[in-house]
Amino acid sequence: MYEDLKYWYLRDHKLFRTLSFSQIRQLCIITGFKTASKGEIIYFSSSDVPRIFLLKKGNIKIVAVDEDGNETIKDIIQKGDLFGELTLETDEKVEEYAKVLSDDVSICSFLMSDFEDLLLKNPTLALSYTKFVGLKMKRIKNSYSNLISKDAKTRLYQFLKDWAASEGVHNSDDNSVKILNYLTQNDIAQIICTSRQTATQLLNEMEANQILIYNRKEILIQDITKL
């Protein structure tokens, strides 16, 4: 059963669409598959056995830890995204870990060494992977640029707009957007690099100004054009 699940998970992913049936089956042999629950940590960058992960269901946060132990959410991983040792390099790692945000997730993973061998044998896949990772790194770089150049309020508004664009359910009649909320206020604060108190204050102001309605289960942006 797991072999069939792994096959269809990989077959449906855009990164592996250039592979043949037999190549996908071969990939299944080196692929691990697991499920995890909310709050579970599934990856440490300091692991002795480097892996690359593919998220098939749910949401995960990547948390970077600096030398003083301060934590910042580096990225939110969504369905179909990759995380782990994406650069295929193990030197000079940034300390980070991955933690499950949603009620449950499904993950495929590869040993980095096995994945490197696969790329060497499949130049087309190697090119697709390079583009995939390049776009991801560009997005993260742009996110950091926004953190440096904008104030906390602007960063929060931009984050909510990006979140609404990627996962929100839009209502064209009134420009409202509903987002399934799997982030705590502390998570949001870490994403926009501010204190929890500031994030809470900004969200309360937005509610008072009827820009959004916030609770633990969902966020309703009442008019996306006001962000």
C-alpha positions in Angstrom: 0.0 0.0 0.0 2.8 2.5 0.9 4.5 1.7 -2.4 1.4 2.7 -4.3 1.0 5.8 -2.2 4.6 6.8 -2.8 4.3 6.2 -6.5 1.3 8.5 -6.9 2.7 11.1 -4.6 5.8 11.3 -6.7 4.1 10.9 -10.0 1.8 13.9 -9.3 4.7 16.2 -8.3 5.8 18.6 -11.0 9.5 18.0 -10.2 9.2 14.4 -11.2 7.0 14.6 -14.3 9.9 14.1 -16.6 10.6 10.7 -15.2 9.3 7.5 -16.8 7.2 4.9 -15.0 10.2 2.7 -14.3 12.2 5.7 -13.0 9.4 6.6 -10.6 9.3 3.1 -9.4 13.0 3.1 -8.8 12.6 6.4 -6.9 10.0 4.8 -4.7 12.7 2.3 -3.5 14.8 5.0 -2.0 11.9 7.1 -0.7 10.8 7.1 2.9 7.2 7.8 3.8 5.8 9.0 7.1 3.0 10.9 8.8 3.3 13.3 11.7 1.1 15.2 14.1 0.8 18.8 15.1 3.7 20.1 17.1 6.0 17.2 16.1 9.5 18.1 15.0 10.5 16.2 12.0 13.9 17.6 10.9 17.0 19.1 12.4 19.7 20.6 10.2 22.2 19.1 12.7 21.2 15.6 11.8 24.0 13.1 11.0 22.0 11.7 8.1 21.1 14.6 5.8 17.7 14.2 4.0 15.6 16.1 1.5 11.8 16.1 2.3 8.7 16.5 0.1 5.5 17.6 1.8 2.4 15.9 0.4 -0.2 17.1 3.0 -0.4 19.7 5.7 1.8 22.7 6.7 5.2 22.9 8.4 7.3 25.8 9.6 11.0 26.0 9.2 12.6 27.7 12.3 16.1 29.2 12.2 18.0 29.5 15.5 20.8 32.1 15.9 23.9 31.8 18.1 22.0 33.3 21.0 19.1 30.8 20.7 16.7 33.3 19.3 14.2 31.7 16.9 12.8 33.1 13.6 10.4 31.4 11.3 12.3 31.2 8.0 9.7 29.7 5.8 6.2 28.1 5.8 6.2 24.9 3.9 3.0 24.0 2.0 1.8 21.0 0.0 4.2 20.1 -2.8 7.2 22.0 -1.3 10.6 20.7 -0.6 12.7 21.3 2.5 15.8 19.9 4.2 19.3 19.9 2.7 18.2 21.5 -0.6 21.5 22.9 -1.6 23.1 19.4 -1.3 25.8 20.8 0.9 26.4 20.0 4.5 29.2 22.5 5.3 28.4 25.7 7.3 24.9 24.9 8.0 22.4 27.3 9.5 20.8 25.8 12.6 17.2 25.1 11.8 14.4 22.7 12.4 11.0 21.8 10.9 7.9 21.6 13.1 4.4 20.5 12.1 1.7 23.2 12.1 -1.4 21.4 10.9 -3.3 18.6 12.6 -1.4 16.0 10.5 1.1 15.9 7.6 2.3 13.3 5.1 5.9 13.4 4.0 8.2 11.7 1.6 11.9 11.9 2.1 15.2 10.9 0.4 18.7 10.4 1.8 20.7 13.3 0.3 23.3 10.8 -1.0 20.6 8.8 -2.9 19.0 11.9 -4.3 22.4 13.2 -5.6 22.9 9.8 -7.4 19.4 10.2 -8.9 20.3 13.7 -10.2 23.5 12.5 -11.7 21.6 9.8 -13.7 18.8 12.2 -14.8 20.1 15.5 -16.2 16.6 16.7 -17.0 15.5 16.1 -13.4 18.7 17.9 -12.2 17.8 21.0 -14.3 14.2 21.0 -12.9 15.5 20.6 -9.4 18.0 23.5 -9.9 15.2 25.8 -11.1 12.8 24.7 -8.3 15.4 25.4 -5.6 16.5 28.6 -7.2 12.9 30.0 -7.2 12.5 29.0 -3.6 15.7 30.6 -2.5 14.8 33.8 -4.4 11.4 33.9 -2.6 13.2 33.6 0.8 15.7 36.3 -0.2 12.9 38.6 -1.2 11.2 37.9 2.1 14.3 38.9 4.0 14.7 42.1 1.9 11.1 43.1 2.9 11.9 42.5 6.6 14.9 44.8 6.4 13.3 47.7 4.5 9.7 47.8 5.9 8.2 48.5 9.3 6.3 45.9 11.3 2.8 47.1 10.2 3.8 47.0 6.5 5.4 43.6 7.0 2.3 42.2 8.6 0.1 43.6 5.8 2.4 42.1 3.1 2.5 38.7 4.9 -1.3 38.6 5.1 -1.6 39.5 1.4 0.9 36.8 0.4 -0.9 34.3 2.6 -4.3 35.2 1.2 -2.9 34.9 -2.4 -1.4 31.4 -1.8 -4.1 29.8 0.5 -7.1 32.1 0.9 -10.6 31.4 -0.4 -11.6 34.6 -2.3 -15.2 36.0 -2.5 -15.4 38.2 -5.6 -18.7 39.7 -4.5 -17.2 41.7 -1.6 -13.4 41.2 -2.0 -13.3 39.2 1.2 -10.8 36.4 1.7 -11.0 33.6 4.2 -7.8 31.9 5.4 -7.6 28.6 7.4 -5.5 29.7 10.4 -2.8 27.3 11.5 -0.5 29.9 12.9 -0.4 31.3 16.4 0.1 35.0 17.0 3.6 34.1 18.2 4.2 32.3 14.8 3.1 35.4 12.9 5.4 37.6 15.1 8.3 35.4 14.3 7.5 35.4 10.6 7.5 39.2 10.4 10.4 39.5 12.9 8.7 41.5 15.7 7.5 40.8 19.2 4.4 38.9 20.0 3.0 42.0 21.8 3.5 44.1 18.6 1.9 41.5 16.4 -1.1 41.2 18.8 -1.5 45.0 18.9 -1.4 45.3 15.1 -3.9 42.5 14.7 -6.2 44.1 17.3 -5.9 47.4 15.4 -6.9 45.7 12.2 -10.0 44.2 13.9 -10.9 47.5 15.4 -10.7 49.1 11.9 -12.8 46.3 10.5 -10.0 45.1 8.2 -10.1 41.6 9.4 -11.7 39.2 11.9 -9.1 36.9 13.6 -9.5 33.8 15.6 -7.6 30.6 16.2 -9.3 28.7 13.4 -9.6 31.2 10.6 -8.8 34.8 9.5 -11.4 36.7 7.5 -9.9 39.6 5.6 -13.0 41.7 5.0 -11.7 43.6 2.0 -8.3 42.4 0.5 -8.0 45.7 -1.4 -7.5 47.5 2.0 -4.3 45.7 2.8 
